[in-house]
Amino acid sequence: MILVVGTFQVDPARLSAARPAMAAMIAASRDEAGCLGYGYAEDVLEPGLIHVTERWTDRAALDAHVATAHLAAWRAQWAVLGLHSRDLAIYHVAKIEDF
């Protein structure tokens, strides 16, 4: 399994405008083959900080995601929405256990 975990910032003044775009990105991504989970969560303490968690079956599924039209459309909206400071990392998970 592949995890993508990290954060990005949205200008707090534009957060209301960004929510529908984020929801569209999440919904389209969740419909992709190989997507096991995809979500954005607003930080409770820091306005505009968005936590990203993605789970993919393998690197091929993640690579296909990166090439999608909905990801290109999402990226095209970043400047208008005030999205910045994107910091994501890819983790290759070898073992999973319940906590």
SEPAVEX-169183 format. One record per residue (C-alpha): residue in three letters; x, y, z; residue number from 1. Coordinates in steps of 0.05 Angstrom, whole numbers. Layout:
BEGIN
Ala;X;Y;Z;NUM;
...
//
This chain:
BEGIN
Met;0;0;0;1;
Ile;21;72;-13;2;
Leu;4;129;34;3;
Val;8;202;16;4;
Val;7;245;79;5;
Gly;19;318;90;6;
Thr;-11;387;91;7;
Phe;-26;449;50;8;
Gln;-49;518;69;9;
Val;-109;555;43;10;
Asp;-118;629;55;11;
Pro;-168;629;113;12;
Ala;-208;684;79;13;
Arg;-218;638;19;14;
Leu;-232;574;57;15;
Ser;-307;576;44;16;
Ala;-294;583;-31;17;
Ala;-243;526;-29;18;
Arg;-289;475;5;19;
Pro;-330;458;-57;20;
Ala;-267;450;-99;21;
Met;-236;406;-45;22;
Ala;-300;364;-41;23;
Ala;-300;354;-117;24;
Met;-228;332;-115;25;
Ile;-241;283;-59;26;
Ala;-302;253;-92;27;
Ala;-268;244;-159;28;
Ser;-206;214;-127;29;
Arg;-246;165;-86;30;
Asp;-278;139;-150;31;
Glu;-210;121;-180;32;
Ala;-187;50;-188;33;
Gly;-136;34;-133;34;
Cys;-159;89;-85;35;
Leu;-169;59;-16;36;
Gly;-182;126;18;37;
Tyr;-175;200;4;38;
Gly;-189;258;50;39;
Tyr;-175;329;71;40;
Ala;-185;353;142;41;
Glu;-183;423;169;42;
Asp;-137;433;228;43;
Val;-174;451;292;44;
Leu;-121;500;318;45;
Glu;-92;531;255;46;
Pro;-142;564;207;47;
Gly;-130;546;134;48;
Leu;-84;487;149;49;
Ile;-110;425;112;50;
His;-86;355;129;51;
Val;-82;307;70;52;
Thr;-88;231;76;53;
Glu;-89;186;14;54;
Arg;-86;110;11;55;
Trp;-70;75;-55;56;
Thr;-64;1;-72;57;
Asp;4;12;-105;58;
Arg;48;63;-140;59;
Ala;16;50;-207;60;
Ala;-52;73;-179;61;
Leu;-20;135;-150;62;
Asp;15;150;-216;63;
Ala;-51;143;-252;64;
His;-83;191;-202;65;
Val;-29;243;-215;66;
Ala;-46;241;-290;67;
Thr;-122;252;-281;68;
Ala;-160;311;-309;69;
His;-192;326;-241;70;
Leu;-123;333;-209;71;
Ala;-102;381;-264;72;
Ala;-166;421;-254;73;
Trp;-154;423;-178;74;
Arg;-83;448;-188;75;
Ala;-107;501;-236;76;
Gln;-150;530;-180;77;
Trp;-95;535;-128;78;
Ala;-75;608;-141;79;
Val;-148;632;-141;80;
Leu;-162;595;-76;81;
Gly;-99;619;-42;82;
Leu;-70;549;-35;83;
His;3;548;-16;84;
Ser;56;513;26;85;
Arg;40;443;0;86;
Asp;81;391;38;87;
Leu;65;319;20;88;
Ala;105;255;28;89;
Ile;96;185;-2;90;
Tyr;102;126;45;91;
His;110;54;21;92;
Val;75;11;73;93;
Ala;100;-60;82;94;
Lys;58;-80;143;95;
Ile;-7;-56;174;96;
Glu;-33;-75;242;97;
Asp;-93;-51;282;98;
Phe;-80;-1;337;99;
//
